[in-house]
Structures are given as C-alpha cells and as structure tokens.
Amino acid sequence: MVEDDSERAPARLRSLLTWQAGRLNLLGTRLTAAQLPANGRSDYAVLAALEERGPISQADLGRILGLDRNAVNTIATRLDDAGRITRTTDTSDRRRNVVALTAAGRKALAELQSATDRVQAELAAPLTADEARRLSALLAKIIDANPGLPS
C-alpha cells in the first residue's frame, strides 16, 4: 500500500471506473500468474467450458471463449497431448473437430479450480463476503449489458 500521496495516481484518474477495472485486472493477472502454471488460465477456460457445455466443436469453443481458431487449436493440441480432452472428427461435418473433456481433464480442472479459488480469495480479501458478492454482481451486470464482448 502506498502511504506517500506523491506516489499515488491523481484522484481524478483513480475515480475512473475504467482505470479501476484496469488496475483490478492487473492485480488479478499478477495473482493468477503466482498461483497457476503458465497455461493455467487458458486451460481452465477451455476445461470449464467443456465441463459446462459438454462436447462441442473447436470453432464453437473459440466463439464462446473469444479466442481465434489458432489459439483454440494450440490449446486443444496441448490438452489432447496431455490426455485432458479428446478430439474427434464431427460425423456430420468432417471439416470440424469435436472436443470433449476426459477424466484426466476433470481432475486437472479441479486442481486449477483450487488455485483459482485461492486467487479469488486473495483478490477479495479486503472485502466482506457480502461486498465481494455485490461487486461480482455489479461487474456481471456491466458485462452482460455489453453482449458483443467475448465471454
């Protein structure tokens, strides 16, 4: 915590929601990097999407997560090589790959979830549980009001 006011950003800047959100993102990114492996965020996103949606095409996975096809392919290849997902050719459209979660993927997701939970707890530590729930609900409201954004 900065105690010397000369080292703080100007009050006008600190009052901007966009500035606050950016700083919160920076803090979250740093905490996540300290708790998760290098590819942990992308692996978590893909594994969580597959757990929630079930088997889906790589293209749909990319749309859901806001990732381009090359990024999805790179992540899917890594997870497939590790036995965390399977990739099969879509029987209705042989140009598409369908990805699905494996038992090893469920185990990896549980491990990533534990690390993610630690990050969330550390990030929300200055807040009461009620304040953290309200902040999450307010942020979700802003995000949901802008449907053009990737999830």
C-alpha positions in Angstrom: 0.0 0.0 0.0 1.4 3.4 -1.0 1.5 5.8 2.0 3.1 8.7 0.3 0.5 10.7 -1.6 3.2 11.8 -4.1 3.4 8.2 -5.4 -0.4 7.8 -6.0 -2.1 8.4 -9.3 -4.1 11.6 -9.4 -7.5 11.4 -7.7 -9.3 12.3 -11.0 -7.7 9.2 -12.6 -8.3 6.9 -9.5 -12.0 7.8 -9.7 -12.5 6.4 -13.2 -14.2 3.0 -13.4 -12.1 2.2 -16.4 -8.9 3.0 -14.5 -10.1 0.9 -11.5 -11.1 -2.0 -13.7 -7.7 -1.9 -15.4 -5.8 -1.9 -12.1 -8.0 -4.7 -10.8 -7.3 -6.7 -14.0 -3.5 -6.1 -13.5 -3.7 -7.3 -9.8 -5.8 -10.3 -10.8 -3.3 -11.2 -13.6 -0.4 -11.0 -11.2 -2.1 -13.1 -8.5 -3.2 -15.7 -11.1 0.4 -15.9 -12.5 1.7 -16.6 -9.0 -0.8 -19.4 -8.4 -1.4 -21.1 -11.8 1.0 -22.6 -14.3 1.9 -20.6 -17.4 -1.0 -22.0 -19.5 -3.3 -22.4 -16.5 -5.7 -19.6 -17.5 -6.4 -20.8 -21.0 -6.5 -24.5 -19.8 -9.0 -23.5 -17.1 -11.2 -21.6 -19.6 -11.3 -24.5 -22.1 -11.8 -27.2 -19.5 -14.5 -25.2 -17.7 -16.4 -24.6 -21.0 -16.3 -28.3 -21.8 -17.5 -29.3 -18.4 -20.4 -26.9 -18.7 -21.3 -27.4 -22.4 -20.2 -31.0 -23.0 -18.6 -32.0 -26.3 -18.5 -29.1 -28.8 -16.7 -28.1 -31.9 -13.4 -26.3 -31.6 -15.0 -23.4 -33.6 -17.8 -23.1 -31.1 -15.4 -23.3 -28.3 -13.4 -20.4 -29.8 -16.6 -18.3 -30.2 -17.7 -19.0 -26.6 -14.3 -18.0 -25.2 -13.5 -15.2 -27.6 -10.4 -17.0 -29.0 -9.3 -17.2 -32.6 -9.0 -20.6 -34.3 -5.2 -20.8 -34.0 -5.3 -20.1 -30.2 -8.0 -22.8 -29.7 -6.1 -25.3 -31.8 -2.9 -24.6 -29.8 -4.7 -25.1 -26.5 -6.6 -28.1 -27.7 -3.5 -29.8 -29.0 -1.7 -29.2 -25.7 -4.7 -30.6 -23.7 -5.2 -33.5 -26.1 -1.5 -34.4 -25.8 -1.9 -34.4 -22.0 -5.0 -36.6 -22.2 -7.2 -33.9 -20.7 -9.5 -33.7 -23.8 -10.3 -35.9 -26.8 -10.7 -34.5 -30.3 -12.7 -36.4 -32.8 -13.9 -35.6 -36.3 -17.5 -34.4 -36.4 -19.5 -37.1 -38.2 -21.9 -34.6 -39.7 -19.2 -32.3 -40.9 -15.8 -33.9 -41.4 -14.1 -30.5 -41.5 -14.9 -29.9 -37.8 -13.2 -31.3 -34.7 -15.4 -32.0 -31.7 -13.6 -31.7 -28.3 -14.7 -33.4 -25.1 -13.4 -33.5 -21.5 -11.8 -36.7 -20.2 -11.4 -37.9 -16.6 -7.9 -36.5 -16.6 -9.3 -33.2 -17.7 -11.8 -33.2 -14.9 -9.0 -33.8 -12.4 -6.9 -31.0 -14.0 -9.9 -28.7 -13.8 -10.4 -29.5 -10.1 -6.7 -28.6 -9.5 -7.0 -25.4 -11.5 -10.2 -24.6 -9.6 -8.4 -24.8 -6.3 -5.7 -22.4 -7.5 -8.3 -20.1 -9.0 -10.3 -20.1 -5.7 -7.1 -19.1 -3.8 -6.6 -16.2 -6.3 -10.2 -15.0 -5.9 -10.0 -15.2 -2.1 -6.7 -13.1 -2.1 -8.2 -10.6 -4.6 -11.3 -10.2 -2.5 -9.6 -10.2 0.9 -10.2 -6.5 1.7 -14.0 -7.0 1.1 -16.6 -8.7 3.3 -18.3 -11.7 1.7 -21.3 -9.6 1.0 -19.3 -6.9 -0.6 -17.5 -9.4 -2.8 -20.9 -10.9 -3.9 -22.2 -7.4 -4.7 -19.1 -6.4 -6.6 -19.3 -9.6 -8.6 -23.0 -9.0 -9.4 -22.3 -5.3 -10.4 -19.4 -6.3 -12.7 -21.5 -9.1 -14.2 -24.3 -6.5 -14.9 -21.9 -4.3 -16.8 -20.5 -7.2 -18.8 -24.0 -8.6 -19.5 -25.1 -5.2 -20.8 -22.4 -5.4 -23.5 -23.2 -8.7 -25.3 -20.8 -8.0 -28.1 -17.9 -8.8 -25.8 -16.3 -12.2 -25.8 -17.1 -14.1 -22.6 
